[in-house]
Amino acid sequence: MAEIITLLVGSAIFITGMNMMSSGLKKATGKGLKSLLRKIQNSRLLGLLIGAAVTALIQSSAATSVMVIGFINAGIMSMFQGVSIMLGSFIGTTITGVLSALSSFDFAQYLLLLSFIGVVLMYFKNEKIKHIGEILCGLGILFFGLDTMKHAFADGSAVYTFCKELFVQVQNPVLLLIIGCLFTALVQSSSATSGIVIVMVGTNAISLSSGFYLVLGATIGTVITTLIATIGGTTNAKRAGFISLIIKAITATIGTLVVWLFEKPISDFFNHIFNNNYALEVAIFLVVYSLIAFSLMLPFIKPFVRLSEIIIREKPNKQLKEAILYIDDRMLNTPSIAMMQVKKEIVHMMELSYKNLDRGFNRIISQNGSEDKLIVDTEEKIDYINVKVTDFLIKLAGVVERNDEKKIGAYFHVINDIERIGDHAYNFYKQSHKMVEEELQFKNDVADDLNLMYKVVQEMTKLSIDIFEHKEFKELPELHVYEEQIDKLKAKLSEAHFIRILKDADESKLSSYFSTIVGELERIADHITNVGYSIKNPVGSENIL
């Protein structure tokens, strides 16, 4: 029992150290890494290299994959880009195995001192030094966990004897692959599995070839974290998770078959190169396997993407179909009714767009993500209605009376302005996500200034609906006054923000976001004005006073 407890505690210490080191690395490099991931273009090799580098730094392929899934969900990254990065992450995660193998060397006891050095550095006030301290402390704890596990596997111990006897019975490579896969899925870390296997091989508790099969199985099991991250995500995110699973299953199966067929030559080769240091041999085997297997998968990314699109199809969105409330092609037989109904549909689209504008603006000011799904869903509805109304107007234009043709022309301009307002709302949502990633938030005085400008926009939205729906010509001058007020506020708020930057250099970090929001609010006001003036002029020009 004491030996089992030692093994469990050693495993826990190892995982804790790995997580602590990973946490420190993320804090030290997190913002830069996220920014780097977002900038990947359509280069397979570049994606692979950056995915490997990022994962080697943060010591977690699962963390990299989850970040990538998040970018795909948000539409920041394409599937092609995401898959190439994930392939790289599968290579980068093998560095943990190499670190674990260092425990097999005589100097390993001195590596435990890293935890003491790390703790000392964590007492410094400088944040960067603190992060370095956390990294070193985690690394030292990781080695202590490995050392503790080695004691549990000491020659002659009950745990050692049990594993020895068990893996003498379990020699089937497929069964070993499954065991490695299931254990990794349970602990949700291939690095943890690899570390334990390396200790077992290093203490001769299991054979070298058994270690090969177990770590190959671990490469499949780690996909469970990626699959969990896709739950509730977009179709593309689910496809990325599926591709990750398929690639790992194919490569691990082929790897197992190769090792099975050439088990002795492969074992002899690694024994000769690394002088029977079995722990290091397993770690290097995993590095070599990952480099070869996942690099060879690069040319097949597009076929895998196409396969995922066939298997995981875009489900027809019932909500989108239900977004259309008033128009139907059957109404084209009675153009006068169709004209009334299409106007109602445009008003409905307008209300959706304006409500989403409220949500998007509140999101960037408060950074409260409770309505994120509603923002995305509503944006999809607005786009869907825009397409359907455009198609309906094209058909309607061919059957209406001559005096209604001008009105239809105006409607085309109106739905375009409404759709652009919806896009601005969605832009606020995306900008807010970027601010959260960069750990930025507007101070109260800045938020108050932006709210002041937005309140004018809100008044304009109410007025434009009333003008468009009821043809309230008398309210047009008031809309014009509001539009001029927005222009003045834009200049005033920009000047005030410039003064804030002179007084506080930290405000410059928010400068681009502030300027973007003010600029977007000014453009939104222009679109709203166009909607109101469309009752007098088909193109929404306000040069009628």
Secondary structure, 3 states (H helix, E strand, C coil): CHHHHHHHHHHHHHHHHHHHHHHHHHHHHHHHHHHHHHCCCCCHHHHHHHHHHHHHHHCCHHHHHHHHHHHHHCCCCCHHHHHHHHHHHHHHCCHHHHHHHHHHCCCHHHHCHHHHHHHHHCCCCCHHHHHHHHHHHHHHHHHHHHHHHHHHCCCCCHHHHHHHHHHHHCCCHHHHHHHHHHHHHHHCCHHHHHHHHHHHHHCCCCCHHHHHHHHHHHHHHCHHHHHHHHCCCCHHHHHHHHHHHHHHHHHHHHHHHHHHHCHHHHHHHHHHHHCCCHHHHHHHHHHHHHHHHHHHCHHHHHHHHHHHHHHCCCCCCHHHHCCCCCCCHHHHHCHHHHHHHHHHHHHHHHHHHHHHHHHHHHHHHHCCHHHHHHHHHHHHHHHHHHHHHHHHHHHHHCCCCHHHHHHHHHHHHHHHHHHHHHHHHHHHHHHHHHHHHCCCCCCHHHHHHHHHHHHHHHHHHHHHHHHHHHCCHHHHHHHHHHHHHHHHHHHHHHHHHHHHHHHCHHHHHHHHHHHHHHHHHHHHHHHHHHHHHCCCCCCCCCCCC
